Amino acid sequence: MTNLDTYGGAAKGSPGFLLVCCRLFKQYILLVLMNQMASALFKMVAALGRNMIVANTFGAFAMLVFFALGGVVLSRGMC
């Protein structure tokens, strides 16, 4: 068995190739959905903050929420 067969390469029509394609499509869909979320957040901050001071405040608060909920600032071991 070669490395290509082990990791789902296209050698001899290995059965793992379908799993690699499914994983690729799932990751691409996740990328598109994250792009939509980021675009919606940007438009929300732009709509709520019509002047620069309010927009900077909303943007900083949104980044703080994402960092805190994303596990960058607060890890599981601390809670």
C-alpha positions in Angstrom: 0.0 0.0 0.0 1.4 3.4 -1.0 1.1 6.7 0.6 -1.4 7.8 -2.1 -3.7 4.9 -1.3 -3.5 5.6 2.4 -4.5 9.3 2.1 -7.2 8.8 -0.4 -5.3 9.7 -3.6 -6.6 8.8 -7.0 -4.2 5.9 -7.5 -6.1 2.8 -8.8 -9.5 4.3 -8.0 -9.0 4.1 -4.3 -12.2 4.2 -2.2 -11.0 7.0 0.0 -11.1 9.5 -2.9 -14.9 10.1 -2.4 -14.3 11.1 1.2 -11.7 13.6 0.2 -14.1 15.2 -2.3 -16.9 15.4 0.3 -14.5 17.0 2.8 -13.4 19.5 0.1 -17.0 20.5 -0.6 -17.9 20.7 3.1 -14.9 23.0 3.7 -15.8 25.1 0.6 -19.4 25.5 1.9 -18.0 26.5 5.3 -15.8 29.1 3.6 -18.7 30.6 1.7 -20.9 30.7 4.8 -18.2 32.4 6.8 -17.8 34.9 4.0 -21.5 35.6 4.1 -21.4 36.1 7.9 -18.5 38.5 7.7 -20.1 40.5 5.0 -23.4 40.7 7.0 -21.5 41.8 10.1 -19.7 44.5 8.1 -23.0 45.8 6.6 -24.6 45.8 10.0 -21.8 47.8 11.5 -22.0 50.2 8.6 -25.8 50.6 8.9 -25.8 51.1 12.7 -22.8 53.4 12.9 -23.5 56.2 10.5 -20.6 58.3 11.8 -17.0 57.2 12.4 -17.1 57.3 16.2 -20.1 55.0 16.5 -18.9 52.7 13.7 -15.5 52.3 15.5 -17.2 51.5 18.8 -19.5 48.9 17.2 -16.7 47.3 15.3 -14.4 47.1 18.4 -17.3 45.6 20.4 -18.0 43.0 17.6 -14.3 42.0 17.5 -14.3 41.7 21.3 -17.3 39.4 21.2 -15.9 37.3 18.5 -12.5 36.9 20.2 -14.2 36.0 23.6 -16.7 33.6 22.1 -14.2 32.1 19.7 -11.9 30.8 22.4 -8.9 33.1 21.7 -9.2 35.1 25.0 -11.1 32.6 27.2 -9.9 29.0 27.1 -11.8 26.0 28.4 -9.3 25.5 31.2 -10.0 28.8 32.8 -13.8 28.3 33.3 
